[in-house]
Amino acid sequence: MFIILGGTGHVGSAAAQALLDQGQPVTIVTRSAAQAESWERRGAGAAVADVHDVERLRAVFRWGRRAFLLNPPADVSTDTDVEERETVRCILAALDGSGLEKVVAESTYGAQPGERVGDLTVLHGFEQGLKAQPIPATIQRAGYYMSNWASSLEAVRESGVLPSMLPAGLRIPMVAPEDLGRAAARWLTEPVERTGLHYVEGPERYSATDVAAAFAEALGRPVEVQEIPRDEWQETFRGLGFSEPAARSYARMTATGIDGGFEMPDDPVRGSVTLSDYIGTLARQER
């Protein structure tokens, strides 16, 4: 049995579906009874559990042999760094005594030590915690999620303008959730002793200008990039409902990626979903 933590999100659901497509037994961990029923109709098992309930989560892990671990994103209205470090702590605690033989964990390009740099430092802490415990662990570092652009669809559809904190021409690793899910399913089904750190991104690297072109193609209208000045980033995040500490953290994460040139591994695992394909599917689904 494969246990999927984060199975109702973009990447976790893609990993679960990839395993189901292989005929593998899967149990989704979710806080929502409705989501549990939805997955059961698709042929998966489901367990209703809150990641903060360490004993319950450990009990669910005991149902399986291997698990996909995705630290759930905190509500942006909270202090996201504090909340997400706490869920990392709970997941690591639940692994103790779980009996799992192997885990695969989702991380991010650019994960690094430090404080208050959003996912870059939270997920580095997750990686280090997994290295310090005895269950064999594979770490999957993901490029910039193509799904991060989904929230821009309506604005682009209405105005033809794509707001971006990234410089318009800066090409970075981007990846579709489907490719991350397929890669995670691959690591989960490999022999226990095959672990390590893997980088996963799309078939090529893309810029915000490429994203605008993909939206233009999908929507049949011109789209231009509007770069958001750095001194407006925190205010922009606050306008999207972020708490003050979350806005600072996300702004620092963005700046760290841009100023550090993003992480550019020489030989990543490359998925097959292009940016154009992803944006096109997104636009059709949201009509």
TORLUMMI-277514 format. One record per residue (C-alpha): residue in three letters; residue number from 1; y, x, z. Coordinates in nm, 4 decimals. Each point is the difference from the previous one (the first is absolute). Example, Ala and Ser with C-alpha at 12.3 -4.5 7.8 and 13.67 -1.06 7.14 Angstrom:
<nodes>
  residuo  num        py        px        pz
      ALA    1   -0.4500    1.2300    0.7800
      SER    2    0.3440    0.1370   -0.0660
</nodes>
This chain:
<nodes>
  residuo  num        py        px        pz
      MET    1    0.0000    0.0000    0.0000
      PHE    2    0.3494    0.1209   -0.0917
      ILE    3    0.2838   -0.1018    0.2312
      ILE    4    0.3418   -0.0288   -0.1640
      LEU    5    0.3024    0.0238    0.2248
      GLY    6    0.3095   -0.1206   -0.1800
      GLY    7   -0.2128   -0.2085   -0.2340
      THR    8    0.2666   -0.2649   -0.0565
      GLY    9    0.2567    0.2481   -0.1336
      HIS   10    0.0307    0.1434   -0.3496
      VAL   11   -0.2143    0.3108    0.0472
      GLY   12   -0.2527   -0.1301    0.2510
      SER   13   -0.0747   -0.3076   -0.2092
      ALA   14   -0.0454    0.2191   -0.3083
      ALA   15   -0.2438    0.2223    0.1915
      ALA   16   -0.1911   -0.3031    0.1236
      GLN   17   -0.0202   -0.1514   -0.3479
      ALA   18   -0.1173    0.3291   -0.1508
      LEU   19   -0.2843    0.0126    0.2524
      LEU   20   -0.0910   -0.3661   -0.0573
      ASP   21   -0.0091    0.0661   -0.3741
      GLN   22   -0.2627    0.2669    0.0731
      GLY   23   -0.2056   -0.2502    0.1983
      GLN   24    0.0800    0.1673    0.3318
      PRO   25    0.0217   -0.1971    0.3257
      VAL   26    0.3581   -0.0178    0.1249
      THR   27    0.1730   -0.1352    0.3098
      ILE   28    0.3762   -0.0478   -0.0064
      VAL   29    0.1999    0.0390    0.3223
      THR   30    0.2951   -0.2382    0.0133
      ARG   31    0.2211   -0.1748    0.2546
      SER   32    0.0037   -0.3153   -0.2139
      ALA   33   -0.2766   -0.2619    0.0156
      ALA   34    0.1187   -0.1337   -0.3380
      GLN   35   -0.0322    0.3454   -0.1580
      ALA   36   -0.3441    0.0333    0.1565
      GLU   37   -0.1116   -0.3238   -0.1651
      SER   38    0.1405    0.1133   -0.3344
      TRP   39   -0.2027    0.3218    0.0086
      GLU   40   -0.3139   -0.1825    0.1086
      ARG   41    0.0299   -0.2171   -0.3109
      ARG   42    0.0080    0.3204   -0.2049
      GLY   43   -0.3235    0.1239    0.1531
      ALA   44    0.1258    0.2263    0.2773
      GLY   45   -0.0455   -0.0285    0.3715
      ALA   46    0.3125   -0.0280    0.2112
      ALA   47    0.0970    0.0781    0.3567
      VAL   48    0.3156   -0.1327    0.1611
      ALA   49    0.1430    0.2796    0.2142
      ASP   50    0.3337    0.1474    0.0998
      VAL   51    0.0202    0.3761   -0.0408
      HIS   52    0.1585    0.0225    0.3464
      ASP   53   -0.3183   -0.1422    0.1577
      VAL   54   -0.1943    0.3262    0.0224
      GLU   55   -0.3171   -0.1501    0.1470
      ARG   56   -0.0165   -0.2723   -0.2670
      LEU   57    0.0683    0.2473   -0.2788
      ARG   58   -0.2679    0.2373    0.1317
      ALA   59   -0.2468   -0.2897    0.0090
      VAL   60    0.0782   -0.0811   -0.3650
      PHE   61   -0.0441    0.3647   -0.0999
      ARG   62   -0.3454   -0.0106    0.1610
      TRP   63   -0.1092   -0.2547   -0.2606
      GLY   64    0.0285    0.2630   -0.2751
      ARG   65   -0.0947    0.3508   -0.1001
      ARG   66    0.3226    0.1006   -0.1707
      ALA   67    0.3601   -0.1177    0.0167
      PHE   68    0.3196    0.0146   -0.2011
      LEU   69    0.2977    0.0497    0.2300
      LEU   70    0.3515   -0.1006   -0.0944
      ASN   71    0.2679    0.0058    0.2660
      PRO   72    0.1746   -0.3387   -0.0340
      PRO   73    0.3725    0.0153   -0.0778
      ALA   74    0.2170   -0.1185    0.2854
      ASP   75    0.2478   -0.2834   -0.0342
      VAL   76    0.3155    0.1707   -0.1266
      SER   77    0.2092   -0.1886    0.2550
      THR   78   -0.1650    0.2097    0.2723
      ASP   79    0.0123    0.3717    0.0769
      THR   80   -0.2602    0.0752   -0.2659
      ASP   81   -0.0730    0.3576    0.1068
      VAL   82   -0.0803   -0.1084    0.3552
      GLU   83   -0.2071   -0.2984   -0.1120
      GLU   84   -0.1968    0.1917   -0.2609
      ARG   85   -0.0751    0.2931    0.2288
      GLU   86   -0.1395   -0.2535    0.2465
      THR   87   -0.2305   -0.1551   -0.2607
      VAL   88   -0.1183    0.3501   -0.0964
      ARG   89   -0.0827    0.0582    0.3656
      CYS   90   -0.1956   -0.3267    0.0178
      ILE   91   -0.2003    0.0703   -0.3161
      LEU   92   -0.0935    0.3476    0.1183
      ALA   93   -0.0996   -0.1365    0.3412
      ALA   94   -0.2180   -0.2669   -0.1636
      LEU   95   -0.1911    0.2661   -0.1952
      ASP   96   -0.1211    0.1509    0.3275
      GLY   97   -0.3431   -0.1487    0.0633
      SER   98    0.0019   -0.1989   -0.3237
      GLY   99   -0.3137    0.1625   -0.1411
      LEU  100    0.1548    0.0353   -0.3463
      GLU  101   -0.1465    0.2769   -0.2122
      LYS  102    0.3051    0.0541   -0.2228
      VAL  103    0.3582   -0.1231   -0.0469
      VAL  104    0.2497    0.0140   -0.2854
      ALA  105    0.3669   -0.0229    0.0939
      GLU  106    0.3053   -0.0781   -0.2101
      SER  107    0.2881    0.2453    0.0342
      THR  108    0.2916    0.1019   -0.2190
      TYR  109    0.1257    0.2815   -0.2160
      GLY  110    0.2373    0.2098    0.2051
      ALA  111   -0.1569   -0.0705    0.3407
      GLN  112    0.1448    0.2594    0.2361
      PRO  113    0.0534    0.0729    0.3689
      GLY  114    0.3140   -0.1238    0.1666
      GLU  115    0.1649   -0.3091    0.1418
      ARG  116    0.1894   -0.2939   -0.1428
      VAL  117   -0.0780    0.0561   -0.3686
      GLY  118   -0.1889   -0.3244   -0.0512
      ASP  119   -0.3461    0.0126   -0.1552
      LEU  120    0.0288    0.3722   -0.0665
      THR  121   -0.0228    0.0839    0.3689
      VAL  122   -0.1922   -0.3051    0.1250
      LEU  123   -0.2811    0.0529   -0.2501
      HIS  124   -0.0064    0.3752    0.0601
      GLY  125   -0.0686   -0.0869    0.3629
      PHE  126   -0.2782   -0.2314   -0.1193
      GLU  127   -0.1517    0.2816   -0.2051
      GLN  128    0.0101    0.2389    0.2945
      GLY  129   -0.1572   -0.2585    0.2303
      LEU  130   -0.2861   -0.0511   -0.2429
      LYS  131   -0.0578    0.3740   -0.0252
      ALA  132   -0.0226    0.0216    0.3787
      GLN  133   -0.2758   -0.2626    0.0364
      PRO  134   -0.3678    0.0454   -0.0913
      ILE  135   -0.0589   -0.2598   -0.2744
      PRO  136    0.0104    0.1602   -0.3479
      ALA  137    0.3259   -0.1059   -0.1639
      THR  138    0.1331    0.0017   -0.3542
      ILE  139    0.3781   -0.0163   -0.0359
      GLN  140    0.1443   -0.1682   -0.3089
      ARG  141    0.3637    0.0900   -0.0575
      ALA  142    0.1649   -0.2520   -0.2301
      GLY  143    0.2918    0.0433   -0.2331
      TYR  144    0.2979   -0.2367    0.0128
      TYR  145   -0.1384   -0.3522   -0.0183
      MET  146    0.0867   -0.1790   -0.3235
      SER  147   -0.0075   -0.3155    0.2110
      ASN  148    0.3175    0.1207    0.1746
      TRP  149    0.1875   -0.1160   -0.3097
      ALA  150   -0.1286   -0.3572    0.0306
      SER  151    0.2866   -0.1016    0.2278
      SER  152    0.2451    0.0850   -0.2797
      LEU  153   -0.1522   -0.2401   -0.2525
      GLU  154    0.2189   -0.3032    0.0649
      ALA  155    0.3222    0.2017    0.0107
      VAL  156   -0.0931    0.1743   -0.3244
      ARG  157   -0.0959   -0.3287   -0.1629
      GLU  158    0.3337   -0.1567    0.0948
      SER  159    0.2424    0.2894   -0.0460
      GLY  160   -0.1656    0.2621   -0.2195
      VAL  161    0.0771    0.2591    0.2682
      LEU  162   -0.2593    0.2071    0.1876
      PRO  163    0.1405    0.1381    0.3289
      SER  164   -0.1518    0.3365    0.0906
      MET  165    0.0469    0.2577    0.2717
      LEU  166   -0.1915    0.2427   -0.2189
      PRO  167    0.2028    0.1897   -0.2605
      ALA  168   -0.0528   -0.1799   -0.3289
      GLY  169   -0.1619    0.2937   -0.1763
      LEU  170   -0.2094    0.1402    0.2842
      ARG  171   -0.3673   -0.0176   -0.0977
      ILE  172   -0.2352   -0.0379    0.2941
      PRO  173   -0.3671   -0.0849    0.0589
      MET  174   -0.0482   -0.3778   -0.0050
      VAL  175   -0.3247   -0.1927    0.0294
      ALA  176   -0.1261   -0.3572   -0.0258
      PRO  177   -0.1828   -0.1560    0.2974
      GLU  178   -0.3022   -0.0666   -0.2211
      ASP  179   -0.0436    0.3708   -0.0676
      LEU  180    0.0305    0.0804    0.3695
      GLY  181   -0.2594   -0.2650    0.0824
      ARG  182   -0.2442    0.1331   -0.2556
      ALA  183    0.0478    0.3551    0.1269
      ALA  184   -0.0526   -0.1088    0.3615
      ALA  185   -0.3218   -0.1801   -0.0983
      ARG  186   -0.1158    0.3205   -0.1648
      TRP  187    0.0575    0.2117    0.3114
      LEU  188   -0.1642   -0.2677    0.2179
      THR  189   -0.3210    0.0047   -0.2008
      GLU  190   -0.0291    0.3774   -0.0265
      PRO  191   -0.2390    0.1898    0.2303
      VAL  192    0.1150    0.0362    0.3592
      GLU  193    0.0562    0.3734   -0.0299
      ARG  194    0.2413   -0.0395   -0.2918
      THR  195    0.3380   -0.0326    0.1669
      GLY  196    0.3314    0.1803   -0.0375
      LEU  197    0.3512   -0.0734   -0.1229
      HIS  198    0.0529   -0.1723   -0.3355
      TYR  199    0.3195   -0.0853   -0.1882
      VAL  200    0.0076   -0.3136   -0.2150
      GLU  201    0.2669   -0.0979   -0.2514
      GLY  202    0.0365   -0.1794   -0.3310
      PRO  203   -0.0721    0.1343   -0.3495
      GLU  204    0.3412    0.1681   -0.0153
      ARG  205    0.3170    0.0417    0.2074
      TYR  206    0.2857   -0.2450   -0.0324
      SER  207    0.3708   -0.0372    0.0750
      ALA  208    0.2186   -0.2968    0.0901
      THR  209    0.1114    0.0063   -0.3640
      ASP  210   -0.3645   -0.0498   -0.0994
      VAL  211   -0.0232   -0.2890    0.2470
      ALA  212    0.3072   -0.1618   -0.1585
      ALA  213   -0.1563    0.0408   -0.3449
      ALA  214   -0.3228   -0.1601    0.1211
      PHE  215    0.1950   -0.2958    0.1417
      ALA  216    0.1955   -0.0284   -0.3253
      GLU  217   -0.3215   -0.0123   -0.1996
      ALA  218   -0.1589   -0.2552    0.2338
      LEU  219    0.3054   -0.2271    0.0273
      GLY  220    0.1294    0.0332   -0.3529
      ARG  221    0.3520    0.0972    0.1049
      PRO  222    0.1995    0.3209    0.0488
      VAL  223   -0.0289    0.1558    0.3462
      GLU  224    0.2104    0.2833    0.1384
      VAL  225   -0.0407    0.2103    0.3129
      GLN  226    0.2691   -0.0258    0.2655
      GLU  227   -0.0200    0.3027    0.2298
      ILE  228    0.0862   -0.0800    0.3610
      PRO  229    0.2136    0.2797    0.1512
      ARG  230   -0.1587    0.1843    0.2874
      ASP  231    0.2724   -0.0994    0.2464
      GLU  232   -0.0898   -0.3660   -0.0645
      TRP  233   -0.3757    0.0276    0.0569
      GLN  234   -0.0027   -0.1001    0.3656
      GLU  235    0.2325   -0.2917   -0.0659
      THR  236   -0.2227   -0.1081   -0.2884
      PHE  237   -0.3098    0.0037    0.2198
      ARG  238    0.1857   -0.1910    0.2693
      GLY  239    0.0914   -0.2618   -0.2587
      LEU  240   -0.3695   -0.0406   -0.0739
      GLY  241   -0.0727   -0.0841    0.3639
      PHE  242   -0.0866    0.3453    0.1331
      SER  243    0.0815    0.0830    0.3601
      GLU  244    0.2457    0.2839    0.0582
      PRO  245   -0.2729    0.2531    0.0918
      ALA  246   -0.2197   -0.1108   -0.2902
      ALA  247    0.2907    0.0302   -0.2435
      ARG  248    0.0712    0.3540    0.1218
      SER  249   -0.3664    0.0949   -0.0244
      TYR  250   -0.0456   -0.1384   -0.3520
      ALA  251    0.3221    0.1642   -0.1164
      ARG  252   -0.1194    0.3340    0.1379
      MET  253   -0.3386   -0.0496   -0.1684
      THR  254    0.1701   -0.0635   -0.3340
      ALA  255    0.2260    0.3021    0.0376
      THR  256   -0.2908    0.2235    0.1020
      GLY  257   -0.1930   -0.0965   -0.3101
      ILE  258    0.2923    0.0562   -0.2350
      ASP  259    0.1268    0.3204    0.1604
      GLY  260   -0.3490    0.1463    0.0303
      GLY  261   -0.0848   -0.0824   -0.3593
      PHE  262   -0.2850   -0.2297    0.1091
      GLU  263   -0.3510    0.1379    0.0298
      MET  264   -0.1366    0.0947   -0.3428
      PRO  265   -0.3684    0.1008    0.0219
      ASP  266   -0.1343    0.1893   -0.2998
      ASP  267   -0.3253   -0.1916   -0.0355
      PRO  268    0.0225   -0.3538    0.1414
      VAL  269   -0.2484   -0.2762   -0.0622
      ARG  270    0.1628   -0.2064   -0.2730
      GLY  271   -0.0401   -0.3737   -0.0262
      SER  272    0.0054   -0.2012   -0.3213
      VAL  273    0.2684   -0.2646    0.0669
      THR  274    0.3254    0.0904   -0.1749
      LEU  275    0.3394   -0.0987    0.1341
      SER  276    0.0515   -0.2245   -0.3022
      ASP  277   -0.3310   -0.1771    0.0651
      TYR  278    0.0791   -0.0477    0.3681
      ILE  279    0.3518   -0.1362   -0.0522
      GLY  280   -0.1205   -0.2229   -0.2845
      THR  281   -0.2696   -0.1542    0.2183
      LEU  282    0.2468   -0.0424    0.2844
      ALA  283    0.2502   -0.1807   -0.2224
      ARG  284   -0.2658   -0.2377   -0.1332
      GLN  285   -0.1294   -0.0828    0.3482
      GLU  286    0.3476   -0.0804    0.1331
      ARG  287    0.1062   -0.2442   -0.2715
</nodes>
